[in-house]
């Protein structure tokens, strides 16, 4: 079997997916605490995406900083699920997703 991962079509699809993710993410990379160590920022630069071609929806979610160890800011969440998986792997099971479709957010369970 031969799998081609760097064709023009694959690059176009990757750029489209990154564009969709960026459309749901604040574009304040220069002032973000993750600047320089953010995979989304790296991919956006790689595909030369400075602004999304899609209209950004503003949901107005509140920031949950009740926990001294985790600050949940849904505007920055790209729904990768890493924090939820780590939480479940550790056996604490306090983080999970709430909601479906374009409006899911991380929440304490």
PDB file as gemmi writes it, atoms N, CA and C in Angstrom:
CRYST1    1.000    1.000    1.000  90.00  90.00  90.00 P 1                      
ATOM      1  N   UNK A   1       0.847  -1.169   0.000  1.00  0.00           N  
ATOM      2  CA  UNK A   1       0.000   0.000   0.000  1.00  0.00           C  
ATOM      3  C   UNK A   1       0.894   1.234   0.000  1.00  0.00           C  
ATOM      4  N   UNK A   2       0.483   2.220  -0.725  1.00  0.00           N  
ATOM      5  CA  UNK A   2       1.222   3.477  -0.781  1.00  0.00           C  
ATOM      6  C   UNK A   2       0.284   4.608  -0.350  1.00  0.00           C  
ATOM      7  N   UNK A   3       0.670   5.332   0.681  1.00  0.00           N  
ATOM      8  CA  UNK A   3      -0.146   6.436   1.190  1.00  0.00           C  
ATOM      9  C   UNK A   3       0.587   7.740   0.922  1.00  0.00           C  
ATOM     10  N   UNK A   4      -0.050   8.614   0.168  1.00  0.00           N  
ATOM     11  CA  UNK A   4       0.551   9.900  -0.166  1.00  0.00           C  
ATOM     12  C   UNK A   4       0.013  10.949   0.803  1.00  0.00           C  
ATOM     13  N   UNK A   5       0.908  11.575   1.554  1.00  0.00           N  
ATOM     14  CA  UNK A   5       0.482  12.527   2.585  1.00  0.00           C  
ATOM     15  C   UNK A   5       0.875  13.968   2.277  1.00  0.00           C  
ATOM     16  N   UNK A   6       1.499  14.191   1.133  1.00  0.00           N  
ATOM     17  CA  UNK A   6       1.955  15.536   0.833  1.00  0.00           C  
ATOM     18  C   UNK A   6       1.586  15.949  -0.599  1.00  0.00           C  
ATOM     19  N   UNK A   7       0.384  15.577  -1.010  1.00  0.00           N  
ATOM     20  CA  UNK A   7      -0.084  15.970  -2.338  1.00  0.00           C  
ATOM     21  C   UNK A   7      -0.748  17.341  -2.261  1.00  0.00           C  
ATOM     22  N   UNK A   8      -0.980  17.942  -3.394  1.00  0.00           N  
ATOM     23  CA  UNK A   8      -1.642  19.246  -3.436  1.00  0.00           C  
ATOM     24  C   UNK A   8      -3.035  19.173  -2.804  1.00  0.00           C  
ATOM     25  N   UNK A   9      -3.764  18.117  -3.107  1.00  0.00           N  
ATOM     26  CA  UNK A   9      -5.118  17.960  -2.545  1.00  0.00           C  
ATOM     27  C   UNK A   9      -5.072  17.846  -1.018  1.00  0.00           C  
ATOM     28  N   UNK A  10      -4.146  17.062  -0.499  1.00  0.00           N  
ATOM     29  CA  UNK A  10      -4.021  16.893   0.958  1.00  0.00           C  
ATOM     30  C   UNK A  10      -3.661  18.225   1.608  1.00  0.00           C  
ATOM     31  N   UNK A  11      -2.755  18.982   1.013  1.00  0.00           N  
ATOM     32  CA  UNK A  11      -2.386  20.294   1.563  1.00  0.00           C  
ATOM     33  C   UNK A  11      -3.586  21.247   1.552  1.00  0.00           C  
ATOM     34  N   UNK A  12      -4.398  21.210   0.495  1.00  0.00           N  
ATOM     35  CA  UNK A  12      -5.593  22.061   0.432  1.00  0.00           C  
ATOM     36  C   UNK A  12      -6.583  21.699   1.529  1.00  0.00           C  
ATOM     37  N   UNK A  13      -6.774  20.411   1.763  1.00  0.00           N  
ATOM     38  CA  UNK A  13      -7.688  19.959   2.819  1.00  0.00           C  
ATOM     39  C   UNK A  13      -7.159  20.368   4.186  1.00  0.00           C  
ATOM     40  N   UNK A  14      -5.871  20.207   4.418  1.00  0.00           N  
ATOM     41  CA  UNK A  14      -5.274  20.618   5.696  1.00  0.00           C  
ATOM     42  C   UNK A  14      -5.457  22.118   5.920  1.00  0.00           C  
ATOM     43  N   UNK A  15      -5.221  22.901   4.888  1.00  0.00           N  
ATOM     44  CA  UNK A  15      -5.387  24.353   5.008  1.00  0.00           C  
ATOM     45  C   UNK A  15      -6.839  24.698   5.327  1.00  0.00           C  
ATOM     46  N   UNK A  16      -7.784  24.010   4.694  1.00  0.00           N  
ATOM     47  CA  UNK A  16      -9.206  24.237   4.951  1.00  0.00           C  
ATOM     48  C   UNK A  16      -9.555  23.932   6.407  1.00  0.00           C  
ATOM     49  N   UNK A  17      -9.032  22.812   6.932  1.00  0.00           N  
ATOM     50  CA  UNK A  17      -9.313  22.424   8.316  1.00  0.00           C  
ATOM     51  C   UNK A  17      -8.712  23.440   9.288  1.00  0.00           C  
ATOM     52  N   UNK A  18      -7.486  23.867   9.049  1.00  0.00           N  
ATOM     53  CA  UNK A  18      -6.862  24.876   9.917  1.00  0.00           C  
ATOM     54  C   UNK A  18      -7.650  26.178   9.837  1.00  0.00           C  
ATOM     55  N   UNK A  19      -8.111  26.534   8.665  1.00  0.00           N  
ATOM     56  CA  UNK A  19      -8.931  27.734   8.491  1.00  0.00           C  
ATOM     57  C   UNK A  19     -10.211  27.636   9.316  1.00  0.00           C  
ATOM     58  N   UNK A  20     -10.849  26.476   9.326  1.00  0.00           N  
ATOM     59  CA  UNK A  20     -12.054  26.280  10.139  1.00  0.00           C  
ATOM     60  C   UNK A  20     -11.755  26.414  11.630  1.00  0.00           C  
ATOM     61  N   UNK A  21     -10.649  25.823  12.064  1.00  0.00           N  
ATOM     62  CA  UNK A  21     -10.285  25.911  13.486  1.00  0.00           C  
ATOM     63  C   UNK A  21      -9.986  27.352  13.864  1.00  0.00           C  
ATOM     64  N   UNK A  22      -9.242  28.057  13.019  1.00  0.00           N  
ATOM     65  CA  UNK A  22      -8.904  29.454  13.299  1.00  0.00           C  
ATOM     66  C   UNK A  22     -10.168  30.317  13.351  1.00  0.00           C  
ATOM     67  N   UNK A  23     -11.185  29.955  12.584  1.00  0.00           N  
ATOM     68  CA  UNK A  23     -12.426  30.745  12.582  1.00  0.00           C  
ATOM     69  C   UNK A  23     -13.128  30.709  13.933  1.00  0.00           C  
ATOM     70  N   UNK A  24     -12.846  29.708  14.741  1.00  0.00           N  
ATOM     71  CA  UNK A  24     -13.476  29.577  16.059  1.00  0.00           C  
ATOM     72  C   UNK A  24     -12.507  29.925  17.185  1.00  0.00           C  
ATOM     73  N   UNK A  25     -11.411  30.613  16.848  1.00  0.00           N  
ATOM     74  CA  UNK A  25     -10.344  30.860  17.819  1.00  0.00           C  
ATOM     75  C   UNK A  25      -9.961  32.336  17.797  1.00  0.00           C  
ATOM     76  N   UNK A  26      -9.716  32.951  18.942  1.00  0.00           N  
ATOM     77  CA  UNK A  26      -9.285  34.355  18.952  1.00  0.00           C  
ATOM     78  C   UNK A  26      -7.961  34.530  18.216  1.00  0.00           C  
ATOM     79  N   UNK A  27      -7.849  35.591  17.462  1.00  0.00           N  
ATOM     80  CA  UNK A  27      -6.620  35.843  16.708  1.00  0.00           C  
ATOM     81  C   UNK A  27      -5.752  36.860  17.442  1.00  0.00           C  
ATOM     82  N   UNK A  28      -5.298  36.497  18.616  1.00  0.00           N  
ATOM     83  CA  UNK A  28      -4.433  37.378  19.403  1.00  0.00           C  
ATOM     84  C   UNK A  28      -3.127  36.663  19.746  1.00  0.00           C  
ATOM     85  N   UNK A  29      -2.553  36.018  18.751  1.00  0.00           N  
ATOM     86  CA  UNK A  29      -1.343  35.202  18.953  1.00  0.00           C  
ATOM     87  C   UNK A  29      -0.191  35.990  19.567  1.00  0.00           C  
ATOM     88  N   UNK A  30      -0.068  37.243  19.204  1.00  0.00           N  
ATOM     89  CA  UNK A  30       1.073  38.022  19.704  1.00  0.00           C  
ATOM     90  C   UNK A  30       0.988  38.290  21.200  1.00  0.00           C  
ATOM     91  N   UNK A  31      -0.211  38.306  21.764  1.00  0.00           N  
ATOM     92  CA  UNK A  31      -0.365  38.565  23.199  1.00  0.00           C  
ATOM     93  C   UNK A  31      -0.770  37.315  23.979  1.00  0.00           C  
ATOM     94  N   UNK A  32      -0.899  36.209  23.292  1.00  0.00           N  
ATOM     95  CA  UNK A  32      -1.316  34.963  23.936  1.00  0.00           C  
ATOM     96  C   UNK A  32      -0.157  34.388  24.755  1.00  0.00           C  
ATOM     97  N   UNK A  33      -0.472  33.761  25.880  1.00  0.00           N  
ATOM     98  CA  UNK A  33       0.560  33.163  26.728  1.00  0.00           C  
ATOM     99  C   UNK A  33       1.202  31.944  26.071  1.00  0.00           C  
ATOM    100  N   UNK A  34       0.555  31.369  25.081  1.00  0.00           N  
ATOM    101  CA  UNK A  34       1.089  30.202  24.376  1.00  0.00           C  
ATOM    102  C   UNK A  34       1.873  30.577  23.128  1.00  0.00           C  
ATOM    103  N   UNK A  35       2.058  31.866  22.866  1.00  0.00           N  
ATOM    104  CA  UNK A  35       2.760  32.303  21.652  1.00  0.00           C  
ATOM    105  C   UNK A  35       4.129  31.643  21.569  1.00  0.00           C  
ATOM    106  N   UNK A  36       4.399  31.050  20.430  1.00  0.00           N  
ATOM    107  CA  UNK A  36       5.682  30.388  20.221  1.00  0.00           C  
ATOM    108  C   UNK A  36       5.679  28.909  20.540  1.00  0.00           C  
ATOM    109  N   UNK A  37       4.726  28.435  21.327  1.00  0.00           N  
ATOM    110  CA  UNK A  37       4.627  27.009  21.652  1.00  0.00           C  
ATOM    111  C   UNK A  37       3.228  26.475  21.348  1.00  0.00           C  
ATOM    112  N   UNK A  38       2.604  27.024  20.315  1.00  0.00           N  
ATOM    113  CA  UNK A  38       1.231  26.673  19.963  1.00  0.00           C  
ATOM    114  C   UNK A  38       1.212  25.982  18.603  1.00  0.00           C  
ATOM    115  N   UNK A  39       0.716  24.755  18.574  1.00  0.00           N  
ATOM    116  CA  UNK A  39       0.635  24.016  17.309  1.00  0.00           C  
ATOM    117  C   UNK A  39      -0.276  24.708  16.315  1.00  0.00           C  
ATOM    118  N   UNK A  40      -1.400  25.254  16.781  1.00  0.00           N  
ATOM    119  CA  UNK A  40      -2.322  25.945  15.872  1.00  0.00           C  
ATOM    120  C   UNK A  40      -1.629  27.143  15.231  1.00  0.00           C  
ATOM    121  N   UNK A  41      -0.881  27.885  16.020  1.00  0.00           N  
ATOM    122  CA  UNK A  41      -0.136  29.027  15.496  1.00  0.00           C  
ATOM    123  C   UNK A  41       0.888  28.561  14.448  1.00  0.00           C  
ATOM    124  N   UNK A  42       1.573  27.477  14.736  1.00  0.00           N  
ATOM    125  CA  UNK A  42       2.550  26.935  13.788  1.00  0.00           C  
ATOM    126  C   UNK A  42       1.893  26.537  12.473  1.00  0.00           C  
ATOM    127  N   UNK A  43       0.761  25.843  12.558  1.00  0.00           N  
ATOM    128  CA  UNK A  43       0.065  25.417  11.341  1.00  0.00           C  
ATOM    129  C   UNK A  43      -0.490  26.610  10.570  1.00  0.00           C  
ATOM    130  N   UNK A  44      -1.014  27.600  11.285  1.00  0.00           N  
ATOM    131  CA  UNK A  44      -1.532  28.793  10.609  1.00  0.00           C  
ATOM    132  C   UNK A  44      -0.416  29.506   9.853  1.00  0.00           C  
ATOM    133  N   UNK A  45       0.755  29.600  10.453  1.00  0.00           N  
ATOM    134  CA  UNK A  45       1.896  30.206   9.763  1.00  0.00           C  
ATOM    135  C   UNK A  45       2.324  29.352   8.566  1.00  0.00           C  
ATOM    136  N   UNK A  46       2.341  28.041   8.764  1.00  0.00           N  
ATOM    137  CA  UNK A  46       2.741  27.131   7.679  1.00  0.00           C  
ATOM    138  C   UNK A  46       1.834  27.286   6.456  1.00  0.00           C  
ATOM    139  N   UNK A  47       0.530  27.441   6.701  1.00  0.00           N  
ATOM    140  CA  UNK A  47      -0.430  27.569   5.601  1.00  0.00           C  
ATOM    141  C   UNK A  47      -0.751  29.026   5.269  1.00  0.00           C  
ATOM    142  N   UNK A  48       0.012  29.936   5.873  1.00  0.00           N  
ATOM    143  CA  UNK A  48      -0.125  31.376   5.610  1.00  0.00           C  
ATOM    144  C   UNK A  48      -1.548  31.882   5.850  1.00  0.00           C  
ATOM    145  N   UNK A  49      -2.121  31.460   6.980  1.00  0.00           N  
ATOM    146  CA  UNK A  49      -3.458  31.902   7.364  1.00  0.00           C  
ATOM    147  C   UNK A  49      -3.299  32.975   8.434  1.00  0.00           C  
ATOM    148  N   UNK A  50      -3.558  34.216   8.059  1.00  0.00           N  
ATOM    149  CA  UNK A  50      -3.474  35.323   9.015  1.00  0.00           C  
ATOM    150  C   UNK A  50      -4.843  35.642   9.594  1.00  0.00           C  
ATOM    151  N   UNK A  51      -5.860  35.453   8.791  1.00  0.00           N  
ATOM    152  CA  UNK A  51      -7.251  35.597   9.219  1.00  0.00           C  
ATOM    153  C   UNK A  51      -8.051  34.509   8.540  1.00  0.00           C  
ATOM    154  N   UNK A  52      -9.082  34.039   9.205  1.00  0.00           N  
ATOM    155  CA  UNK A  52      -9.912  33.008   8.620  1.00  0.00           C  
ATOM    156  C   UNK A  52     -10.766  33.583   7.492  1.00  0.00           C  
ATOM    157  N   UNK A  53     -11.035  32.769   6.510  1.00  0.00           N  
ATOM    158  CA  UNK A  53     -11.943  33.184   5.441  1.00  0.00           C  
ATOM    159  C   UNK A  53     -13.393  33.006   5.867  1.00  0.00           C  
ATOM    160  N   UNK A  54     -13.614  32.403   7.031  1.00  0.00           N  
ATOM    161  CA  UNK A  54     -14.952  32.217   7.571  1.00  0.00           C  
ATOM    162  C   UNK A  54     -15.252  33.312   8.579  1.00  0.00           C  
ATOM    163  N   UNK A  55     -16.512  33.564   8.824  1.00  0.00           N  
ATOM    164  CA  UNK A  55     -16.921  34.563   9.798  1.00  0.00           C  
ATOM    165  C   UNK A  55     -16.815  33.977  11.193  1.00  0.00           C  
ATOM    166  N   UNK A  56     -16.109  34.676  12.067  1.00  0.00           N  
ATOM    167  CA  UNK A  56     -15.959  34.205  13.448  1.00  0.00           C  
ATOM    168  C   UNK A  56     -17.231  34.475  14.224  1.00  0.00           C  
ATOM    169  N   UNK A  57     -17.705  33.436  14.895  1.00  0.00           N  
ATOM    170  CA  UNK A  57     -18.874  33.576  15.748  1.00  0.00           C  
ATOM    171  C   UNK A  57     -18.407  33.894  17.155  1.00  0.00           C  
ATOM    172  N   UNK A  58     -19.066  34.816  17.791  1.00  0.00           N  
ATOM    173  CA  UNK A  58     -18.745  35.153  19.186  1.00  0.00           C  
ATOM    174  C   UNK A  58     -19.813  34.526  20.069  1.00  0.00           C  
ATOM    175  N   UNK A  59     -19.374  33.637  20.950  1.00  0.00           N  
ATOM    176  CA  UNK A  59     -20.310  32.939  21.807  1.00  0.00           C  
ATOM    177  C   UNK A  59     -20.473  33.605  23.170  1.00  0.00           C  
ATOM    178  N   UNK A  60     -19.480  34.344  23.612  1.00  0.00           N  
ATOM    179  CA  UNK A  60     -19.563  35.029  24.895  1.00  0.00           C  
ATOM    180  C   UNK A  60     -19.509  34.101  26.089  1.00  0.00           C  
ATOM    181  N   UNK A  61     -18.756  33.016  25.991  1.00  0.00           N  
ATOM    182  CA  UNK A  61     -18.611  32.107  27.120  1.00  0.00           C  
ATOM    183  C   UNK A  61     -17.840  32.797  28.237  1.00  0.00           C  
ATOM    184  N   UNK A  62     -18.146  32.428  29.453  1.00  0.00           N  
ATOM    185  CA  UNK A  62     -17.417  32.989  30.590  1.00  0.00           C  
ATOM    186  C   UNK A  62     -16.165  32.153  30.857  1.00  0.00           C  
ATOM    187  N   UNK A  63     -15.155  32.794  31.400  1.00  0.00           N  
ATOM    188  CA  UNK A  63     -13.919  32.105  31.775  1.00  0.00           C  
ATOM    189  C   UNK A  63     -14.128  31.494  33.151  1.00  0.00           C  
ATOM    190  N   UNK A  64     -13.790  30.218  33.276  1.00  0.00           N  
ATOM    191  CA  UNK A  64     -13.921  29.516  34.544  1.00  0.00           C  
ATOM    192  C   UNK A  64     -12.540  29.394  35.175  1.00  0.00           C  
ATOM    193  N   UNK A  65     -12.271  30.230  36.175  1.00  0.00           N  
ATOM    194  CA  UNK A  65     -10.976  30.161  36.862  1.00  0.00           C  
ATOM    195  C   UNK A  65     -11.158  29.820  38.341  1.00  0.00           C  
ATOM    196  N   UNK A  66     -12.214  29.056  38.636  1.00  0.00           N  
ATOM    197  CA  UNK A  66     -12.478  28.653  40.014  1.00  0.00           C  
ATOM    198  C   UNK A  66     -11.415  27.690  40.534  1.00  0.00           C  
ATOM    199  N   UNK A  67     -10.840  26.904  39.640  1.00  0.00           N  
ATOM    200  CA  UNK A  67      -9.807  25.953  40.023  1.00  0.00           C  
ATOM    201  C   UNK A  67      -8.456  26.656  39.941  1.00  0.00           C  
ATOM    202  N   UNK A  68      -7.636  26.588  40.986  1.00  0.00           N  
ATOM    203  CA  UNK A  68      -6.340  27.276  40.955  1.00  0.00           C  
ATOM    204  C   UNK A  68      -5.336  26.659  39.976  1.00  0.00           C  
ATOM    205  N   UNK A  69      -5.607  25.448  39.491  1.00  0.00           N  
ATOM    206  CA  UNK A  69      -4.666  24.757  38.618  1.00  0.00           C  
ATOM    207  C   UNK A  69      -5.049  24.816  37.135  1.00  0.00           C  
ATOM    208  N   UNK A  70      -6.328  24.991  36.854  1.00  0.00           N  
ATOM    209  CA  UNK A  70      -6.803  24.975  35.471  1.00  0.00           C  
ATOM    210  C   UNK A  70      -7.684  26.194  35.224  1.00  0.00           C  
ATOM    211  N   UNK A  71      -7.360  26.936  34.184  1.00  0.00           N  
ATOM    212  CA  UNK A  71      -8.187  28.063  33.765  1.00  0.00           C  
ATOM    213  C   UNK A  71      -8.875  27.646  32.475  1.00  0.00           C  
ATOM    214  N   UNK A  72     -10.189  27.538  32.507  1.00  0.00           N  
ATOM    215  CA  UNK A  72     -10.945  27.130  31.326  1.00  0.00           C  
ATOM    216  C   UNK A  72     -11.466  28.370  30.607  1.00  0.00           C  
ATOM    217  N   UNK A  73     -10.930  28.616  29.425  1.00  0.00           N  
ATOM    218  CA  UNK A  73     -11.383  29.728  28.589  1.00  0.00           C  
ATOM    219  C   UNK A  73     -11.869  29.141  27.274  1.00  0.00           C  
ATOM    220  N   UNK A  74     -13.180  28.924  27.135  1.00  0.00           N  
ATOM    221  CA  UNK A  74     -13.727  28.273  25.943  1.00  0.00           C  
ATOM    222  C   UNK A  74     -13.384  28.969  24.629  1.00  0.00           C  
ATOM    223  N   UNK A  75     -13.110  30.267  24.649  1.00  0.00           N  
ATOM    224  CA  UNK A  75     -12.755  30.956  23.411  1.00  0.00           C  
ATOM    225  C   UNK A  75     -11.435  30.453  22.833  1.00  0.00           C  
ATOM    226  N   UNK A  76     -10.569  29.895  23.664  1.00  0.00           N  
ATOM    227  CA  UNK A  76      -9.279  29.401  23.202  1.00  0.00           C  
ATOM    228  C   UNK A  76      -9.293  27.902  22.930  1.00  0.00           C  
ATOM    229  N   UNK A  77     -10.340  27.239  23.317  1.00  0.00           N  
ATOM    230  CA  UNK A  77     -10.420  25.787  23.146  1.00  0.00           C  
ATOM    231  C   UNK A  77     -10.664  25.438  21.680  1.00  0.00           C  
ATOM    232  N   UNK A  78      -9.837  24.527  21.136  1.00  0.00           N  
ATOM    233  CA  UNK A  78     -10.049  24.054  19.768  1.00  0.00           C  
ATOM    234  C   UNK A  78     -10.632  22.638  19.783  1.00  0.00           C  
ATOM    235  N   UNK A  79     -11.097  22.200  20.932  1.00  0.00           N  
ATOM    236  CA  UNK A  79     -11.771  20.917  21.118  1.00  0.00           C  
ATOM    237  C   UNK A  79     -10.891  19.730  20.732  1.00  0.00           C  
ATOM    238  N   UNK A  80      -9.607  19.833  21.038  1.00  0.00           N  
ATOM    239  CA  UNK A  80      -8.702  18.712  20.743  1.00  0.00           C  
ATOM    240  C   UNK A  80      -8.928  17.568  21.732  1.00  0.00           C  
ATOM    241  N   UNK A  81      -9.419  17.872  22.915  1.00  0.00           N  
ATOM    242  CA  UNK A  81      -9.726  16.852  23.906  1.00  0.00           C  
ATOM    243  C   UNK A  81      -8.552  16.376  24.736  1.00  0.00           C  
ATOM    244  N   UNK A  82      -7.380  16.989  24.567  1.00  0.00           N  
ATOM    245  CA  UNK A  82      -6.200  16.536  25.316  1.00  0.00           C  
ATOM    246  C   UNK A  82      -6.418  16.622  26.820  1.00  0.00           C  
ATOM    247  N   UNK A  83      -6.955  17.735  27.288  1.00  0.00           N  
ATOM    248  CA  UNK A  83      -7.130  17.903  28.732  1.00  0.00           C  
ATOM    249  C   UNK A  83      -8.130  16.886  29.288  1.00  0.00           C  
ATOM    250  N   UNK A  84      -9.175  16.604  28.523  1.00  0.00           N  
ATOM    251  CA  UNK A  84     -10.184  15.636  28.959  1.00  0.00           C  
ATOM    252  C   UNK A  84      -9.580  14.231  29.018  1.00  0.00           C  
ATOM    253  N   UNK A  85      -8.799  13.873  27.991  1.00  0.00           N  
ATOM    254  CA  UNK A  85      -8.177  12.545  27.976  1.00  0.00           C  
ATOM    255  C   UNK A  85      -7.180  12.375  29.119  1.00  0.00           C  
ATOM    256  N   UNK A  86      -6.354  13.406  29.372  1.00  0.00           N  
ATOM    257  CA  UNK A  86      -5.386  13.333  30.473  1.00  0.00           C  
ATOM    258  C   UNK A  86      -6.115  13.198  31.797  1.00  0.00           C  
ATOM    259  N   UNK A  87      -7.167  13.963  31.963  1.00  0.00           N  
ATOM    260  CA  UNK A  87      -7.943  13.917  33.195  1.00  0.00           C  
ATOM    261  C   UNK A  87      -8.512  12.512  33.426  1.00  0.00           C  
ATOM    262  N   UNK A  88      -9.051  11.913  32.368  1.00  0.00           N  
ATOM    263  CA  UNK A  88      -9.609  10.563  32.503  1.00  0.00           C  
ATOM    264  C   UNK A  88      -8.512   9.529  32.736  1.00  0.00           C  
ATOM    265  N   UNK A  89      -7.372   9.697  32.064  1.00  0.00           N  
ATOM    266  CA  UNK A  89      -6.252   8.766  32.222  1.00  0.00           C  
ATOM    267  C   UNK A  89      -5.721   8.786  33.658  1.00  0.00           C  
ATOM    268  N   UNK A  90      -5.712   9.967  34.271  1.00  0.00           N  
ATOM    269  CA  UNK A  90      -5.246  10.090  35.655  1.00  0.00           C  
ATOM    270  C   UNK A  90      -6.265   9.532  36.641  1.00  0.00           C  
ATOM    271  N   UNK A  91      -7.478   9.308  36.171  1.00  0.00           N  
ATOM    272  CA  UNK A  91      -8.517   8.762  37.043  1.00  0.00           C  
ATOM    273  C   UNK A  91      -9.288   9.813  37.819  1.00  0.00           C  
ATOM    274  N   UNK A  92      -9.031  11.097  37.533  1.00  0.00           N  
ATOM    275  CA  UNK A  92      -9.747  12.138  38.275  1.00  0.00           C  
ATOM    276  C   UNK A  92     -11.133  12.389  37.703  1.00  0.00           C  
ATOM    277  N   UNK A  93     -11.292  12.286  36.391  1.00  0.00           N  
ATOM    278  CA  UNK A  93     -12.592  12.424  35.726  1.00  0.00           C  
ATOM    279  C   UNK A  93     -13.365  13.678  36.133  1.00  0.00           C  
ATOM    280  N   UNK A  94     -12.677  14.818  36.205  1.00  0.00           N  
ATOM    281  CA  UNK A  94     -13.376  16.057  36.551  1.00  0.00           C  
ATOM    282  C   UNK A  94     -13.615  16.956  35.343  1.00  0.00           C  
ATOM    283  N   UNK A  95     -12.960  16.674  34.213  1.00  0.00           N  
ATOM    284  CA  UNK A  95     -13.165  17.457  33.001  1.00  0.00           C  
ATOM    285  C   UNK A  95     -13.877  16.620  31.955  1.00  0.00           C  
ATOM    286  N   UNK A  96     -14.763  17.263  31.210  1.00  0.00           N  
ATOM    287  CA  UNK A  96     -15.436  16.602  30.110  1.00  0.00           C  
ATOM    288  C   UNK A  96     -16.006  17.674  29.196  1.00  0.00           C  
ATOM    289  N   UNK A  97     -16.517  17.281  28.045  1.00  0.00           N  
ATOM    290  CA  UNK A  97     -17.161  18.238  27.153  1.00  0.00           C  
ATOM    291  C   UNK A  97     -18.639  18.322  27.470  1.00  0.00           C  
ATOM    292  N   UNK A  98     -19.184  19.505  27.303  1.00  0.00           N  
ATOM    293  CA  UNK A  98     -20.605  19.739  27.537  1.00  0.00           C  
ATOM    294  C   UNK A  98     -21.146  20.395  26.273  1.00  0.00           C  
ATOM    295  N   UNK A  99     -22.235  19.887  25.731  1.00  0.00           N  
ATOM    296  CA  UNK A  99     -22.819  20.454  24.522  1.00  0.00           C  
ATOM    297  C   UNK A  99     -22.381  19.689  23.291  1.00  0.00           C  
ATOM    298  N   UNK A 100     -23.022  19.994  22.156  1.00  0.00           N  
ATOM    299  CA  UNK A 100     -22.712  19.297  20.913  1.00  0.00           C  
ATOM    300  C   UNK A 100     -22.643  20.287  19.769  1.00  0.00           C  
ATOM    301  N   UNK A 101     -22.130  19.853  18.632  1.00  0.00           N  
ATOM    302  CA  UNK A 101     -22.084  20.686  17.434  1.00  0.00           C  
ATOM    303  C   UNK A 101     -21.064  21.803  17.559  1.00  0.00           C  
ATOM    304  N   UNK A 102     -21.468  23.010  17.163  1.00  0.00           N  
ATOM    305  CA  UNK A 102     -20.539  24.158  17.152  1.00  0.00           C  
ATOM    306  C   UNK A 102     -20.415  24.814  18.514  1.00  0.00           C  
ATOM    307  N   UNK A 103     -21.156  24.366  19.511  1.00  0.00           N  
ATOM    308  CA  UNK A 103     -21.131  25.019  20.811  1.00  0.00           C  
ATOM    309  C   UNK A 103     -20.632  24.160  21.968  1.00  0.00           C  
ATOM    310  N   UNK A 104     -19.867  23.108  21.758  1.00  0.00           N  
ATOM    311  CA  UNK A 104     -19.412  22.358  22.916  1.00  0.00           C  
ATOM    312  C   UNK A 104     -18.342  23.126  23.673  1.00  0.00           C  
ATOM    313  N   UNK A 105     -18.272  22.921  24.961  1.00  0.00           N  
ATOM    314  CA  UNK A 105     -17.259  23.575  25.801  1.00  0.00           C  
ATOM    315  C   UNK A 105     -16.750  22.557  26.807  1.00  0.00           C  
ATOM    316  N   UNK A 106     -15.578  22.828  27.358  1.00  0.00           N  
ATOM    317  CA  UNK A 106     -15.055  22.002  28.433  1.00  0.00           C  
ATOM    318  C   UNK A 106     -15.748  22.433  29.717  1.00  0.00           C  
ATOM    319  N   UNK A 107     -16.006  21.488  30.570  1.00  0.00           N  
ATOM    320  CA  UNK A 107     -16.668  21.818  31.826  1.00  0.00           C  
ATOM    321  C   UNK A 107     -16.202  20.861  32.915  1.00  0.00           C  
ATOM    322  N   UNK A 108     -16.258  21.351  34.132  1.00  0.00           N  
ATOM    323  CA  UNK A 108     -15.995  20.487  35.270  1.00  0.00           C  
ATOM    324  C   UNK A 108     -17.202  19.602  35.444  1.00  0.00           C  
ATOM    325  N   UNK A 109     -16.973  18.311  35.714  1.00  0.00           N  
ATOM    326  CA  UNK A 109     -18.102  17.417  35.937  1.00  0.00           C  
ATOM    327  C   UNK A 109     -18.367  17.268  37.408  1.00  0.00           C  
TER     328      UNK A 109                                                      
END                                                                             
